[in-house]
Amino acid sequence: MSKQHLFALIMWSATLAATAAIAEVQDPADTSARTATAQSQVEEVAIQRVLSEFRTVRVPLSRAIAIAEHLHDGSKTADISFEIDGSPVYRVRTIRNEHVWENAIDANTGSITGKEMTSSLKELDREDLAKILALKWPKPELSDVVQVAEKAAAGSALAGGLIRQDGKLNFVIVVASADHLKEVLLEPPKVGKQDTSRH
């Protein structure tokens, strides 16, 4: 999984800031090496900013999932990310049957902020639809995977969802552990098979 994908999962606003900062590097003689160095430095600054903000929030990611799922009985969380474009929020997408809801949950109060966005599965692109369909199986749910990831990485989750990697769908959970972000990948159950093995 690329760093750019990691940033997209956590907070696209920091990625935009990183892109703007890199665009200022204009030395034609050594542009690619300097751009790579600048990219690395900007990414590290963005990660430290995310970690600094995340350490101060009062609502853990697992609570934000529960709040979002409570809004629509029987819904499941498809993905969640921590964003710091303004006040820190969790952006949560939940699904039930053909409906998809997206809400922003204040990371300090747990209250819903902004307007809920509603769509249907028919409006999703093919990749998002494949991810959603993978979540229709009973176990594991994203909240279960978050608990496993937090134990494995000895930290607190700040983002999670399904990604396509090497042609397979995997859960990816981003965990803040000490001064780093760690990715934990877990394979969801095989669609159409009763697979008793655990990964």
C-alpha positions as CSV (number, residue, x, y, z in Angstrom):
1,M,0.0,0.0,0.0
2,S,1.4,3.4,-1.0
3,K,1.9,6.3,1.3
4,Q,-0.5,8.3,-0.9
5,H,-3.2,5.7,-0.3
6,L,-2.5,5.8,3.4
7,F,-2.9,9.6,3.4
8,A,-6.1,9.3,1.4
9,L,-7.5,6.9,4.1
10,I,-6.5,9.2,7.0
11,M,-7.0,12.7,5.7
12,W,-6.9,14.0,2.2
13,S,-6.5,17.6,3.4
14,A,-2.9,16.8,4.5
15,T,-2.2,15.2,1.2
16,L,-3.3,18.4,-0.6
17,A,-1.0,20.4,1.7
18,A,1.8,18.1,0.9
19,T,1.2,18.4,-2.8
20,A,1.2,22.2,-2.6
21,A,4.4,22.2,-0.7
22,I,6.1,19.9,-3.2
23,A,5.0,22.0,-6.1
24,E,7.2,24.8,-4.7
25,V,10.4,22.8,-5.4
26,Q,11.5,24.1,-8.9
27,D,15.2,23.1,-9.4
28,P,15.3,21.6,-12.9
29,A,18.8,20.1,-12.4
30,D,17.8,17.7,-9.6
31,T,14.0,17.9,-9.6
32,S,13.2,14.2,-9.1
33,A,15.6,13.7,-6.2
34,R,14.6,16.9,-4.5
35,T,10.9,16.2,-5.0
36,A,11.3,12.8,-3.4
37,T,13.1,14.3,-0.4
38,A,10.5,17.1,-0.1
39,Q,7.7,14.5,-0.4
40,S,9.2,12.4,2.4
41,Q,9.7,15.5,4.6
42,V,6.2,16.8,4.0
43,E,4.7,13.3,4.7
44,E,6.6,13.1,8.0
45,V,5.4,16.5,9.0
46,A,1.8,15.6,8.1
47,I,2.0,12.3,10.0
48,Q,3.3,14.1,13.1
49,R,0.5,16.7,12.8
50,V,-2.1,13.9,12.5
51,L,-0.6,12.1,15.5
52,S,-0.5,15.3,17.6
53,E,-4.2,16.1,16.9
54,F,-5.3,12.4,17.3
55,R,-3.7,12.2,20.8
56,T,-5.9,15.0,22.1
57,V,-9.3,13.7,20.9
58,R,-11.8,12.2,23.4
59,V,-13.8,9.9,21.2
60,P,-12.0,6.6,20.1
61,L,-12.6,5.3,16.6
62,S,-14.6,2.3,17.9
63,R,-17.0,4.7,19.6
64,A,-17.4,6.7,16.4
65,I,-18.3,3.5,14.6
66,A,-20.9,2.7,17.2
67,I,-22.4,6.2,17.0
68,A,-22.6,6.0,13.2
69,E,-24.2,2.5,13.2
70,H,-26.7,3.7,15.8
71,L,-28.0,6.4,13.4
72,H,-29.5,3.7,11.1
73,D,-30.4,0.4,12.9
74,G,-28.8,-2.6,11.3
75,S,-26.2,-0.7,9.4
76,K,-22.5,-1.7,9.2
77,T,-19.5,0.6,8.9
78,A,-17.9,0.3,5.4
79,D,-15.0,2.7,6.2
80,I,-13.9,5.4,8.6
81,S,-11.1,8.0,8.6
82,F,-9.8,10.6,10.9
83,E,-9.7,14.1,9.4
84,I,-8.2,17.4,10.7
85,D,-9.4,19.8,8.1
86,G,-10.8,22.2,10.7
87,S,-12.0,20.6,13.9
88,P,-11.0,16.9,14.1
89,V,-13.7,14.6,12.9
90,Y,-14.2,10.9,11.9
91,R,-15.8,10.6,8.5
92,V,-17.8,7.4,8.6
93,R,-19.6,5.6,5.8
94,T,-22.3,3.0,6.8
95,I,-24.4,0.7,4.7
96,R,-27.6,-1.3,5.1
97,N,-29.4,-3.1,2.2
98,E,-29.1,-0.7,-0.8
99,H,-28.5,2.5,1.3
100,V,-25.1,4.2,2.0
101,W,-24.8,7.0,4.5
102,E,-21.8,9.3,5.2
103,N,-21.6,11.2,8.4
104,A,-18.9,13.4,10.1
105,I,-18.6,12.7,13.8
106,D,-16.9,15.2,16.1
107,A,-13.8,13.5,17.5
108,N,-14.1,15.4,20.8
109,T,-17.8,15.3,21.5
110,G,-19.2,12.4,19.5
111,S,-21.9,14.6,18.0
112,I,-22.8,14.5,14.3
113,T,-21.5,17.6,12.4
114,G,-22.6,18.8,9.0
115,K,-25.2,17.3,6.8
116,E,-25.6,13.5,6.3
117,M,-24.9,12.4,2.7
118,T,-27.1,9.6,1.4
119,S,-26.7,7.5,-1.7
120,S,-27.5,4.0,-3.0
121,L,-25.3,1.1,-4.0
122,K,-26.3,1.8,-7.6
123,E,-24.4,5.1,-7.4
124,L,-21.1,3.6,-6.3
125,D,-18.3,2.8,-8.7
126,R,-17.4,-0.8,-9.4
127,E,-14.5,-0.9,-6.8
128,D,-16.5,0.6,-4.0
129,L,-19.4,-1.7,-4.8
130,A,-17.1,-4.7,-4.5
131,K,-15.9,-3.5,-1.1
132,I,-19.4,-3.0,0.1
133,L,-20.5,-6.4,-1.1
134,A,-17.6,-8.0,0.8
135,L,-19.0,-6.4,4.0
136,K,-22.4,-8.1,3.5
137,W,-21.0,-11.3,5.0
138,P,-21.6,-11.6,8.8
139,K,-18.1,-11.6,10.1
140,P,-15.8,-10.0,10.7
141,E,-17.2,-6.5,10.9
142,L,-15.0,-3.4,10.8
143,S,-15.4,-2.9,14.5
144,D,-14.1,-6.4,15.2
145,V,-11.1,-5.9,12.9
146,V,-10.3,-2.6,14.6
147,Q,-10.0,-4.4,18.0
148,V,-7.7,-7.0,16.5
149,A,-5.5,-4.3,14.8
150,E,-5.3,-2.2,18.0
151,K,-4.0,-5.2,19.9
152,A,-1.6,-6.3,17.2
153,A,-0.1,-2.8,16.8
154,A,-0.3,-1.8,20.4
155,G,-2.1,1.5,19.7
156,S,-5.3,3.3,18.8
157,A,-6.9,3.1,15.4
158,L,-7.6,6.2,13.4
159,A,-8.8,4.9,10.1
160,G,-10.0,1.7,8.5
161,G,-11.7,0.1,5.6
162,L,-11.3,-2.3,2.7
163,I,-8.7,-1.9,0.0
164,R,-7.9,-3.8,-3.2
165,Q,-4.3,-5.1,-3.1
166,D,-2.8,-7.6,-5.5
167,G,-6.3,-8.4,-6.8
168,K,-7.6,-9.2,-3.3
169,L,-9.8,-7.3,-0.9
170,N,-8.2,-6.8,2.6
171,F,-9.2,-4.8,5.6
172,V,-6.6,-2.1,6.3
173,I,-6.5,-0.4,9.7
174,V,-4.2,2.5,10.4
175,V,-3.1,2.6,14.0
176,A,-1.3,5.3,15.9
177,S,1.4,3.6,17.9
178,A,3.9,5.8,19.8
179,D,5.2,8.3,17.2
180,H,4.3,6.3,14.1
181,L,1.4,5.1,12.0
182,K,1.2,1.4,11.4
183,E,-0.9,-0.4,8.9
184,V,-2.5,-3.7,9.9
185,L,-3.9,-5.8,7.0
186,L,-6.4,-8.5,7.6
187,E,-8.1,-10.7,5.0
188,P,-11.9,-10.8,5.1
189,P,-13.8,-14.1,4.8
190,K,-13.9,-15.7,1.3
191,V,-17.0,-14.8,-0.5
192,G,-19.1,-17.8,-1.4
193,K,-17.0,-20.2,0.7
194,Q,-17.2,-21.3,4.3
195,D,-13.6,-20.8,5.3
196,T,-12.9,-21.8,8.8
197,S,-9.2,-20.6,8.8
198,R,-8.4,-17.3,10.5
199,H,-5.7,-14.9,9.3
